[in-house]
Amino acid sequence: MATDSQRRMLIRPLMKRRPDLVYHRQYVFLRPLTHYLRGVYFCPGRWSNEIELQPFAIPLFLGESGIYLAHGKLADGRRAFRYLHHGDWPEDPEAASRKVCEVIEHEALPQLAGLTSPEALSVHPAYGRKLEYAVLDPCFYGDYDTAQRAADSYLLYWSSGSPGWIDDPAEVRKRSLALRRRGKETYSTDFATEESRFHEEPWKRMEYLGMLLKTDRSRIPALLHDWEEFSVKSHKLEKYWTRTPFPCEARG
């Protein structure tokens, strides 16, 4: 894997001509930084000096500290960007730098540029596959009825003995009660506490969000902002982040 100083050298020409880019830790990301963190990650490699680049686009309001790399296909059937170069590049670092800058600017960034909304991610399987998005995306827009149904389906899905994802609300309630009667470990908004709010496990956070969807929807925008702030601080991105209203706030 290339060292930090090597990574900086490789992308220096790109950074000079693209003021909308920031190099941070092991990745280059796009500004402005509002609701989504979009960038290209220098992946850890098995070999010295290996360069592997993969893109990512994650909602900061997911409330997590990890980076989830894109895997799979885009809406048009092409695979998500990936670049791999083995360790002979130090023999001609200028050529390697030109190549790395070229593939980031002309292959990776065009894929990422428009990924600033739930719809944009949802059409690309490589970026929009996390089950939590089924709950968070409608909250983004204030479609809380859809979000509540999705939260119930999500929590049933992760419960022990679950039959899988079910959309029908009546069937979700029926299956959840059946699992509880059988003594299975289940996830439910009934179990949400303040400790669930920033829990490291996403299903615990979804319990908390699901509880608000049922009891006090006016608190949801503030929760999404809190989760964004948690993610931003986890990545140490405070000086780049612009706190921005969600569409759900415009709906009142």
PyMOL commands that set and color helices and strands:
alter all, ss='L'
color gray80, all
select helices_A, chain A and resi 4-17+60-62+89-91+93-112+118-122+133-141+144-158+169-181+189-191+194-196+202-215+217-235+247-250
alter helices_A, ss='H'
color red, helices_A
select strands_A, chain A and resi 21-24+27-30+36-42+51-59+83-85
alter strands_A, ss='S'
color yellow, strands_A
deselect
rebuild
show_as cartoon
